[in-house]
């Protein structure tokens, strides 16, 4: 055998080694591709839970788990429960406070100057108590009842005519939050119920929604409604008084309505006060609830209590951007 030649056995052995090495490299390549693919899928899954609009969360991981669970369950299991004044409506615009449903009446031509002054005095007296983070709910409760009762008595004395309410709303500076059209229309298109629990005036807030063109059939309002006589003149308010701290009772009183929504076990809750947190107490077979809180006023003083109570806190945010982003995610759109 000449120098430089390799025997058949040796040559065969070398060939087998080369083939094995090639297989190992190929397997490593396949494993690498597989790992890379898994990584891409995991990254994709993580990205699905990332909603750019989300910030100021108490527990991001928990929020993402709730959102993923809601998305997997689908829009047919969802219902939205919301406050109205300063939650669906703007708190301010161009540095000026926007009116609540009560303020719409207070600032209208339907109310005498004397009555306006008295209502303003009630607001100046009781609103600081409502948002005082140093007082307990138990301490505030009787004072809120006192405020609402006095306000209703003053309004009844004005003998407001039902047919004049639409004009009062039209002439007011009440505004739904930016992005409201998408919010209301999206829920309507997917037949997702929107339940509004409000301590305001039901007749007035319904007119605000109606004039905005979004009072769809899926919207149901629970609020303080006016009782008009045969001539259409206000004579009283109907039923039990709903104020900021008894919405839980209002929710529980409407368990018949919640029975109709028994399959809607996932709740998106929107509020602007700690009293709004119990609005979903009447929901049956509740599986997931995500609570979004609008912190409109006295932000520094109240931030901690809101972060301890709501899953997502929106500070001085006059838009529906976050609720809209969440709805798009949950509904896969």
PyMOL commands that set and color helices and strands:
alter all, ss='L'
color gray80, all
select helices_A, chain A and resi 8-48+60-73+75-77+101-106+113-130+137-157+162-170+180-189+202-211+247-253+255-260+274-278+299-307+321-330
alter helices_A, ss='H'
color red, helices_A
select strands_A, chain A and resi 78-82+92-93+96-97+193-201+219-224+226-228+234-237+266-271+288-295+312-315
alter strands_A, ss='S'
color yellow, strands_A
deselect
rebuild
show_as cartoon
